[in-house]
Amino acid sequence: MPVDYKKLWILLIEKNISKPQLRKAANISPSTFTKLNKNEFVAMDVLVRICMVLDCDIGDVVEITR
């Protein structure tokens, strides 16, 4: 896949936030969270909600790979 959410998982560790805590705080459905875990595309509004919860920019959670 051309996207990688490794930065997101590292950021969660740095901020001491669990995946279930993020899913609940950002109101992410289980199926969408599975997509994140599999490095699949998710809607932009999901990424914005994650960034709002983590107080960061989109580039801090997702990376385009080639």
PyMOL Python script that loads the backbone (N, CA, C, O; Angstrom):
from pymol import cmd

cmd.read_pdbstr("""\
ATOM      1  N   MET A   1       0.840  -1.188   0.000  1.00  0.00           N
ATOM      2  CA  MET A   1       0.000   0.000   0.000  1.00  0.00           C
ATOM      3  C   MET A   1       0.883   1.248   0.000  1.00  0.00           C
ATOM      4  O   MET A   1       1.991   1.236   0.536  1.00  0.00           O
ATOM      5  N   PRO A   2       0.389   2.299  -0.594  1.00  0.00           N
ATOM      6  CA  PRO A   2       1.198   3.526  -0.646  1.00  0.00           C
ATOM      7  C   PRO A   2       1.102   4.404   0.599  1.00  0.00           C
ATOM      8  O   PRO A   2       1.632   5.515   0.602  1.00  0.00           O
ATOM      9  N   VAL A   3       0.446   3.938   1.644  1.00  0.00           N
ATOM     10  CA  VAL A   3       0.413   4.707   2.889  1.00  0.00           C
ATOM     11  C   VAL A   3       0.899   3.842   4.040  1.00  0.00           C
ATOM     12  O   VAL A   3       0.744   2.621   4.034  1.00  0.00           O
ATOM     13  N   ASP A   4       1.488   4.502   5.027  1.00  0.00           N
ATOM     14  CA  ASP A   4       2.014   3.793   6.188  1.00  0.00           C
ATOM     15  C   ASP A   4       1.680   4.606   7.435  1.00  0.00           C
ATOM     16  O   ASP A   4       1.960   5.803   7.491  1.00  0.00           O
ATOM     17  N   TYR A   5       1.086   3.963   8.427  1.00  0.00           N
ATOM     18  CA  TYR A   5       0.685   4.643   9.666  1.00  0.00           C
ATOM     19  C   TYR A   5       1.650   4.370  10.816  1.00  0.00           C
ATOM     20  O   TYR A   5       1.291   4.548  11.980  1.00  0.00           O
ATOM     21  N   LYS A   6       2.874   3.940  10.499  1.00  0.00           N
ATOM     22  CA  LYS A   6       3.855   3.646  11.542  1.00  0.00           C
ATOM     23  C   LYS A   6       4.077   4.852  12.454  1.00  0.00           C
ATOM     24  O   LYS A   6       4.246   4.695  13.663  1.00  0.00           O
ATOM     25  N   LYS A   7       4.076   6.048  11.879  1.00  0.00           N
ATOM     26  CA  LYS A   7       4.256   7.268  12.682  1.00  0.00           C
ATOM     27  C   LYS A   7       3.145   7.409  13.716  1.00  0.00           C
ATOM     28  O   LYS A   7       3.384   7.882  14.827  1.00  0.00           O
ATOM     29  N   LEU A   8       1.936   7.003  13.355  1.00  0.00           N
ATOM     30  CA  LEU A   8       0.807   7.078  14.282  1.00  0.00           C
ATOM     31  C   LEU A   8       1.054   6.181  15.488  1.00  0.00           C
ATOM     32  O   LEU A   8       0.856   6.602  16.628  1.00  0.00           O
ATOM     33  N   TRP A   9       1.486   4.944  15.240  1.00  0.00           N
ATOM     34  CA  TRP A   9       1.686   3.994  16.341  1.00  0.00           C
ATOM     35  C   TRP A   9       2.827   4.449  17.249  1.00  0.00           C
ATOM     36  O   TRP A   9       2.766   4.272  18.466  1.00  0.00           O
ATOM     37  N   ILE A  10       3.859   5.030  16.657  1.00  0.00           N
ATOM     38  CA  ILE A  10       4.969   5.559  17.467  1.00  0.00           C
ATOM     39  C   ILE A  10       4.491   6.728  18.316  1.00  0.00           C
ATOM     40  O   ILE A  10       4.849   6.843  19.488  1.00  0.00           O
ATOM     41  N   LEU A  11       3.674   7.601  17.714  1.00  0.00           N
ATOM     42  CA  LEU A  11       3.141   8.758  18.443  1.00  0.00           C
ATOM     43  C   LEU A  11       2.273   8.312  19.624  1.00  0.00           C
ATOM     44  O   LEU A  11       2.315   8.921  20.693  1.00  0.00           O
ATOM     45  N   LEU A  12       1.493   7.257  19.430  1.00  0.00           N
ATOM     46  CA  LEU A  12       0.663   6.747  20.522  1.00  0.00           C
ATOM     47  C   LEU A  12       1.532   6.273  21.683  1.00  0.00           C
ATOM     48  O   LEU A  12       1.218   6.526  22.846  1.00  0.00           O
ATOM     49  N   ILE A  13       2.617   5.589  21.364  1.00  0.00           N
ATOM     50  CA  ILE A  13       3.537   5.127  22.409  1.00  0.00           C
ATOM     51  C   ILE A  13       4.145   6.308  23.140  1.00  0.00           C
ATOM     52  O   ILE A  13       4.217   6.317  24.369  1.00  0.00           O
ATOM     53  N   GLU A  14       4.586   7.313  22.377  1.00  0.00           N
ATOM     54  CA  GLU A  14       5.203   8.496  22.985  1.00  0.00           C
ATOM     55  C   GLU A  14       4.236   9.247  23.897  1.00  0.00           C
ATOM     56  O   GLU A  14       4.638   9.796  24.923  1.00  0.00           O
ATOM     57  N   LYS A  15       2.953   9.267  23.513  1.00  0.00           N
ATOM     58  CA  LYS A  15       1.955   9.997  24.297  1.00  0.00           C
ATOM     59  C   LYS A  15       1.261   9.105  25.325  1.00  0.00           C
ATOM     60  O   LYS A  15       0.364   9.549  26.042  1.00  0.00           O
ATOM     61  N   ASN A  16       1.693   7.824  25.387  1.00  0.00           N
ATOM     62  CA  ASN A  16       1.133   6.868  26.348  1.00  0.00           C
ATOM     63  C   ASN A  16      -0.386   6.730  26.182  1.00  0.00           C
ATOM     64  O   ASN A  16      -1.142   6.763  27.153  1.00  0.00           O
ATOM     65  N   ILE A  17      -0.802   6.576  24.929  1.00  0.00           N
ATOM     66  CA  ILE A  17      -2.222   6.402  24.606  1.00  0.00           C
ATOM     67  C   ILE A  17      -2.373   5.034  23.947  1.00  0.00           C
ATOM     68  O   ILE A  17      -1.620   4.701  23.031  1.00  0.00           O
ATOM     69  N   SER A  18      -3.324   4.252  24.397  1.00  0.00           N
ATOM     70  CA  SER A  18      -3.540   2.934  23.810  1.00  0.00           C
ATOM     71  C   SER A  18      -4.392   3.056  22.551  1.00  0.00           C
ATOM     72  O   SER A  18      -5.074   4.060  22.342  1.00  0.00           O
ATOM     73  N   LYS A  19      -4.343   2.031  21.727  1.00  0.00           N
ATOM     74  CA  LYS A  19      -5.164   2.017  20.513  1.00  0.00           C
ATOM     75  C   LYS A  19      -6.658   2.111  20.843  1.00  0.00           C
ATOM     76  O   LYS A  19      -7.376   2.875  20.198  1.00  0.00           O
ATOM     77  N   PRO A  20      -7.140   1.347  21.837  1.00  0.00           N
ATOM     78  CA  PRO A  20      -8.559   1.476  22.175  1.00  0.00           C
ATOM     79  C   PRO A  20      -8.929   2.893  22.667  1.00  0.00           C
ATOM     80  O   PRO A  20     -10.020   3.385  22.381  1.00  0.00           O
ATOM     81  N   GLN A  21      -8.028   3.529  23.394  1.00  0.00           N
ATOM     82  CA  GLN A  21      -8.292   4.900  23.856  1.00  0.00           C
ATOM     83  C   GLN A  21      -8.414   5.848  22.671  1.00  0.00           C
ATOM     84  O   GLN A  21      -9.308   6.694  22.636  1.00  0.00           O
ATOM     85  N   LEU A  22      -7.518   5.707  21.702  1.00  0.00           N
ATOM     86  CA  LEU A  22      -7.576   6.563  20.507  1.00  0.00           C
ATOM     87  C   LEU A  22      -8.847   6.295  19.734  1.00  0.00           C
ATOM     88  O   LEU A  22      -9.522   7.231  19.305  1.00  0.00           O
ATOM     89  N   ARG A  23      -9.186   5.021  19.547  1.00  0.00           N
ATOM     90  CA  ARG A  23     -10.389   4.670  18.785  1.00  0.00           C
ATOM     91  C   ARG A  23     -11.629   5.307  19.400  1.00  0.00           C
ATOM     92  O   ARG A  23     -12.490   5.821  18.686  1.00  0.00           O
ATOM     93  N   LYS A  24     -11.713   5.272  20.711  1.00  0.00           N
ATOM     94  CA  LYS A  24     -12.868   5.847  21.395  1.00  0.00           C
ATOM     95  C   LYS A  24     -12.841   7.373  21.333  1.00  0.00           C
ATOM     96  O   LYS A  24     -13.860   7.996  21.034  1.00  0.00           O
ATOM     97  N   ALA A  25     -11.687   7.979  21.614  1.00  0.00           N
ATOM     98  CA  ALA A  25     -11.589   9.444  21.652  1.00  0.00           C
ATOM     99  C   ALA A  25     -11.836  10.073  20.287  1.00  0.00           C
ATOM    100  O   ALA A  25     -12.417  11.155  20.197  1.00  0.00           O
ATOM    101  N   ALA A  26     -11.396   9.398  19.220  1.00  0.00           N
ATOM    102  CA  ALA A  26     -11.555   9.945  17.872  1.00  0.00           C
ATOM    103  C   ALA A  26     -12.809   9.412  17.182  1.00  0.00           C
ATOM    104  O   ALA A  26     -13.063   9.727  16.020  1.00  0.00           O
ATOM    105  N   ASN A  27     -13.590   8.608  17.897  1.00  0.00           N
ATOM    106  CA  ASN A  27     -14.837   8.050  17.359  1.00  0.00           C
ATOM    107  C   ASN A  27     -14.591   7.317  16.038  1.00  0.00           C
ATOM    108  O   ASN A  27     -15.220   7.616  15.023  1.00  0.00           O
ATOM    109  N   ILE A  28     -13.674   6.359  16.068  1.00  0.00           N
ATOM    110  CA  ILE A  28     -13.313   5.585  14.882  1.00  0.00           C
ATOM    111  C   ILE A  28     -13.981   4.218  14.975  1.00  0.00           C
ATOM    112  O   ILE A  28     -13.907   3.551  16.007  1.00  0.00           O
ATOM    113  N   SER A  29     -14.629   3.810  13.899  1.00  0.00           N
ATOM    114  CA  SER A  29     -15.294   2.512  13.894  1.00  0.00           C
ATOM    115  C   SER A  29     -14.260   1.386  13.899  1.00  0.00           C
ATOM    116  O   SER A  29     -13.125   1.581  13.463  1.00  0.00           O
ATOM    117  N   PRO A  30     -14.651   0.216  14.391  1.00  0.00           N
ATOM    118  CA  PRO A  30     -13.719  -0.915  14.398  1.00  0.00           C
ATOM    119  C   PRO A  30     -13.197  -1.264  12.999  1.00  0.00           C
ATOM    120  O   PRO A  30     -12.023  -1.600  12.848  1.00  0.00           O
ATOM    121  N   SER A  31     -14.048  -1.189  11.989  1.00  0.00           N
ATOM    122  CA  SER A  31     -13.606  -1.528  10.632  1.00  0.00           C
ATOM    123  C   SER A  31     -12.591  -0.516  10.106  1.00  0.00           C
ATOM    124  O   SER A  31     -11.638  -0.889   9.422  1.00  0.00           O
ATOM    125  N   THR A  32     -12.789   0.751  10.420  1.00  0.00           N
ATOM    126  CA  THR A  32     -11.833   1.775   9.995  1.00  0.00           C
ATOM    127  C   THR A  32     -10.519   1.603  10.740  1.00  0.00           C
ATOM    128  O   THR A  32      -9.450   1.800  10.162  1.00  0.00           O
ATOM    129  N   PHE A  33     -10.584   1.239  12.013  1.00  0.00           N
ATOM    130  CA  PHE A  33      -9.360   1.031  12.776  1.00  0.00           C
ATOM    131  C   PHE A  33      -8.581  -0.161  12.224  1.00  0.00           C
ATOM    132  O   PHE A  33      -7.350  -0.158  12.233  1.00  0.00           O
ATOM    133  N   THR A  34      -9.290  -1.173  11.749  1.00  0.00           N
ATOM    134  CA  THR A  34      -8.640  -2.311  11.103  1.00  0.00           C
ATOM    135  C   THR A  34      -7.900  -1.853   9.848  1.00  0.00           C
ATOM    136  O   THR A  34      -6.795  -2.319   9.570  1.00  0.00           O
ATOM    137  N   LYS A  35      -8.508  -0.945   9.096  1.00  0.00           N
ATOM    138  CA  LYS A  35      -7.842  -0.405   7.910  1.00  0.00           C
ATOM    139  C   LYS A  35      -6.544   0.311   8.286  1.00  0.00           C
ATOM    140  O   LYS A  35      -5.534   0.179   7.595  1.00  0.00           O
ATOM    141  N   LEU A  36      -6.574   1.059   9.369  1.00  0.00           N
ATOM    142  CA  LEU A  36      -5.357   1.727   9.825  1.00  0.00           C
ATOM    143  C   LEU A  36      -4.281   0.697  10.155  1.00  0.00           C
ATOM    144  O   LEU A  36      -3.120   0.870   9.785  1.00  0.00           O
ATOM    145  N   ASN A  37      -4.658  -0.360  10.841  1.00  0.00           N
ATOM    146  CA  ASN A  37      -3.702  -1.409  11.215  1.00  0.00           C
ATOM    147  C   ASN A  37      -3.117  -2.121  10.001  1.00  0.00           C
ATOM    148  O   ASN A  37      -1.999  -2.632  10.060  1.00  0.00           O
ATOM    149  N   LYS A  38      -3.870  -2.155   8.899  1.00  0.00           N
ATOM    150  CA  LYS A  38      -3.423  -2.827   7.682  1.00  0.00           C
ATOM    151  C   LYS A  38      -2.799  -1.859   6.673  1.00  0.00           C
ATOM    152  O   LYS A  38      -2.515  -2.249   5.540  1.00  0.00           O
ATOM    153  N   ASN A  39      -2.584  -0.608   7.073  1.00  0.00           N
ATOM    154  CA  ASN A  39      -2.030   0.423   6.181  1.00  0.00           C
ATOM    155  C   ASN A  39      -2.866   0.601   4.921  1.00  0.00           C
ATOM    156  O   ASN A  39      -2.335   0.714   3.816  1.00  0.00           O
ATOM    157  N   GLU A  40      -4.183   0.624   5.107  1.00  0.00           N
ATOM    158  CA  GLU A  40      -5.103   0.872   4.002  1.00  0.00           C
ATOM    159  C   GLU A  40      -5.611   2.303   4.089  1.00  0.00           C
ATOM    160  O   GLU A  40      -5.510   2.947   5.133  1.00  0.00           O
ATOM    161  N   PHE A  41      -6.159   2.792   2.982  1.00  0.00           N
ATOM    162  CA  PHE A  41      -6.676   4.153   2.954  1.00  0.00           C
ATOM    163  C   PHE A  41      -7.875   4.310   3.893  1.00  0.00           C
ATOM    164  O   PHE A  41      -8.723   3.423   3.990  1.00  0.00           O
ATOM    165  N   VAL A  42      -7.928   5.442   4.575  1.00  0.00           N
ATOM    166  CA  VAL A  42      -9.095   5.819   5.378  1.00  0.00           C
ATOM    167  C   VAL A  42      -9.500   7.226   4.955  1.00  0.00           C
ATOM    168  O   VAL A  42      -8.730   7.935   4.307  1.00  0.00           O
ATOM    169  N   ALA A  43     -10.697   7.617   5.320  1.00  0.00           N
ATOM    170  CA  ALA A  43     -11.205   8.932   4.943  1.00  0.00           C
ATOM    171  C   ALA A  43     -10.413  10.046   5.622  1.00  0.00           C
ATOM    172  O   ALA A  43      -9.889   9.880   6.724  1.00  0.00           O
ATOM    173  N   MET A  44     -10.342  11.167   4.944  1.00  0.00           N
ATOM    174  CA  MET A  44      -9.607  12.313   5.466  1.00  0.00           C
ATOM    175  C   MET A  44     -10.186  12.774   6.809  1.00  0.00           C
ATOM    176  O   MET A  44      -9.433  13.195   7.687  1.00  0.00           O
ATOM    177  N   ASP A  45     -11.495  12.703   6.977  1.00  0.00           N
ATOM    178  CA  ASP A  45     -12.084  13.151   8.247  1.00  0.00           C
ATOM    179  C   ASP A  45     -11.620  12.288   9.419  1.00  0.00           C
ATOM    180  O   ASP A  45     -11.536  12.773  10.547  1.00  0.00           O
ATOM    181  N   VAL A  46     -11.321  11.022   9.165  1.00  0.00           N
ATOM    182  CA  VAL A  46     -10.789  10.151  10.217  1.00  0.00           C
ATOM    183  C   VAL A  46      -9.402  10.632  10.623  1.00  0.00           C
ATOM    184  O   VAL A  46      -9.096  10.721  11.812  1.00  0.00           O
ATOM    185  N   LEU A  47      -8.570  10.939   9.643  1.00  0.00           N
ATOM    186  CA  LEU A  47      -7.223  11.428   9.936  1.00  0.00           C
ATOM    187  C   LEU A  47      -7.270  12.761  10.678  1.00  0.00           C
ATOM    188  O   LEU A  47      -6.461  13.005  11.574  1.00  0.00           O
ATOM    189  N   VAL A  48      -8.206  13.614  10.309  1.00  0.00           N
ATOM    190  CA  VAL A  48      -8.348  14.906  10.994  1.00  0.00           C
ATOM    191  C   VAL A  48      -8.771  14.694  12.446  1.00  0.00           C
ATOM    192  O   VAL A  48      -8.249  15.355  13.344  1.00  0.00           O
ATOM    193  N   ARG A  49      -9.707  13.784  12.682  1.00  0.00           N
ATOM    194  CA  ARG A  49     -10.133  13.509  14.059  1.00  0.00           C
ATOM    195  C   ARG A  49      -8.979  12.963  14.891  1.00  0.00           C
ATOM    196  O   ARG A  49      -8.819  13.334  16.054  1.00  0.00           O
ATOM    197  N   ILE A  50      -8.172  12.081  14.296  1.00  0.00           N
ATOM    198  CA  ILE A  50      -7.000  11.551  15.000  1.00  0.00           C
ATOM    199  C   ILE A  50      -6.056  12.688  15.355  1.00  0.00           C
ATOM    200  O   ILE A  50      -5.556  12.761  16.477  1.00  0.00           O
ATOM    201  N   CYS A  51      -5.812  13.575  14.397  1.00  0.00           N
ATOM    202  CA  CYS A  51      -4.904  14.705  14.641  1.00  0.00           C
ATOM    203  C   CYS A  51      -5.440  15.642  15.710  1.00  0.00           C
ATOM    204  O   CYS A  51      -4.664  16.190  16.494  1.00  0.00           O
ATOM    205  N   MET A  52      -6.731  15.832  15.755  1.00  0.00           N
ATOM    206  CA  MET A  52      -7.331  16.692  16.784  1.00  0.00           C
ATOM    207  C   MET A  52      -7.123  16.071  18.166  1.00  0.00           C
ATOM    208  O   MET A  52      -6.798  16.777  19.121  1.00  0.00           O
ATOM    209  N   VAL A  53      -7.306  14.776  18.274  1.00  0.00           N
ATOM    210  CA  VAL A  53      -7.128  14.083  19.555  1.00  0.00           C
ATOM    211  C   VAL A  53      -5.670  14.124  19.991  1.00  0.00           C
ATOM    212  O   VAL A  53      -5.374  14.343  21.166  1.00  0.00           O
ATOM    213  N   LEU A  54      -4.756  13.913  19.038  1.00  0.00           N
ATOM    214  CA  LEU A  54      -3.332  13.831  19.371  1.00  0.00           C
ATOM    215  C   LEU A  54      -2.628  15.189  19.305  1.00  0.00           C
ATOM    216  O   LEU A  54      -1.446  15.294  19.632  1.00  0.00           O
ATOM    217  N   ASP A  55      -3.352  16.220  18.885  1.00  0.00           N
ATOM    218  CA  ASP A  55      -2.788  17.573  18.766  1.00  0.00           C
ATOM    219  C   ASP A  55      -1.536  17.552  17.882  1.00  0.00           C
ATOM    220  O   ASP A  55      -0.444  17.933  18.305  1.00  0.00           O
ATOM    221  N   CYS A  56      -1.734  17.094  16.636  1.00  0.00           N
ATOM    222  CA  CYS A  56      -0.613  16.991  15.705  1.00  0.00           C
ATOM    223  C   CYS A  56      -1.105  17.264  14.285  1.00  0.00           C
ATOM    224  O   CYS A  56      -2.290  17.520  14.073  1.00  0.00           O
ATOM    225  N   ASP A  57      -0.198  17.208  13.324  1.00  0.00           N
ATOM    226  CA  ASP A  57      -0.529  17.372  11.911  1.00  0.00           C
ATOM    227  C   ASP A  57      -0.653  16.010  11.235  1.00  0.00           C
ATOM    228  O   ASP A  57      -0.180  15.003  11.761  1.00  0.00           O
ATOM    229  N   ILE A  58      -1.285  15.988  10.077  1.00  0.00           N
ATOM    230  CA  ILE A  58      -1.489  14.730   9.354  1.00  0.00           C
ATOM    231  C   ILE A  58      -0.156  14.062   9.040  1.00  0.00           C
ATOM    232  O   ILE A  58      -0.051  12.837   9.106  1.00  0.00           O
ATOM    233  N   GLY A  59       0.850  14.838   8.702  1.00  0.00           N
ATOM    234  CA  GLY A  59       2.168  14.279   8.408  1.00  0.00           C
ATOM    235  C   GLY A  59       2.806  13.588   9.593  1.00  0.00           C
ATOM    236  O   GLY A  59       3.762  12.829   9.438  1.00  0.00           O
ATOM    237  N   ASP A  60       2.277  13.850  10.781  1.00  0.00           N
ATOM    238  CA  ASP A  60       2.795  13.201  11.990  1.00  0.00           C
ATOM    239  C   ASP A  60       2.200  11.808  12.196  1.00  0.00           C
ATOM    240  O   ASP A  60       2.678  11.053  13.042  1.00  0.00           O
ATOM    241  N   VAL A  61       1.153  11.458  11.425  1.00  0.00           N
ATOM    242  CA  VAL A  61       0.504  10.171  11.625  1.00  0.00           C
ATOM    243  C   VAL A  61       0.518   9.276  10.387  1.00  0.00           C
ATOM    244  O   VAL A  61       0.398   8.057  10.513  1.00  0.00           O
ATOM    245  N   VAL A  62       0.658   9.844   9.217  1.00  0.00           N
ATOM    246  CA  VAL A  62       0.634   9.036   7.983  1.00  0.00           C
ATOM    247  C   VAL A  62       1.785   9.458   7.075  1.00  0.00           C
ATOM    248  O   VAL A  62       2.176  10.624   7.018  1.00  0.00           O
ATOM    249  N   GLU A  63       2.309   8.460   6.368  1.00  0.00           N
ATOM    250  CA  GLU A  63       3.411   8.703   5.439  1.00  0.00           C
ATOM    251  C   GLU A  63       3.077   8.029   4.120  1.00  0.00           C
ATOM    252  O   GLU A  63       2.570   6.907   4.101  1.00  0.00           O
ATOM    253  N   ILE A  64       3.360   8.713   3.016  1.00  0.00           N
ATOM    254  CA  ILE A  64       3.165   8.121   1.696  1.00  0.00           C
ATOM    255  C   ILE A  64       4.429   7.349   1.347  1.00  0.00           C
ATOM    256  O   ILE A  64       5.538   7.879   1.409  1.00  0.00           O
ATOM    257  N   THR A  65       4.238   6.083   0.979  1.00  0.00           N
ATOM    258  CA  THR A  65       5.383   5.237   0.633  1.00  0.00           C
ATOM    259  C   THR A  65       5.359   4.949  -0.859  1.00  0.00           C
ATOM    260  O   THR A  65       4.335   5.114  -1.522  1.00  0.00           O
ATOM    261  N   ARG A  66       6.487   4.521  -1.371  1.00  0.00           N
ATOM    262  CA  ARG A  66       6.560   4.215  -2.818  1.00  0.00           C
ATOM    263  C   ARG A  66       7.126   2.846  -3.033  1.00  0.00           C
ATOM    264  O   ARG A  66       7.265   2.409  -4.175  1.00  0.00           O
TER     265      ARG A  66
END
""", "prot")
cmd.dss("prot")
cmd.show_as("cartoon", "prot")
cmd.util.cbc("prot")
cmd.orient("prot")
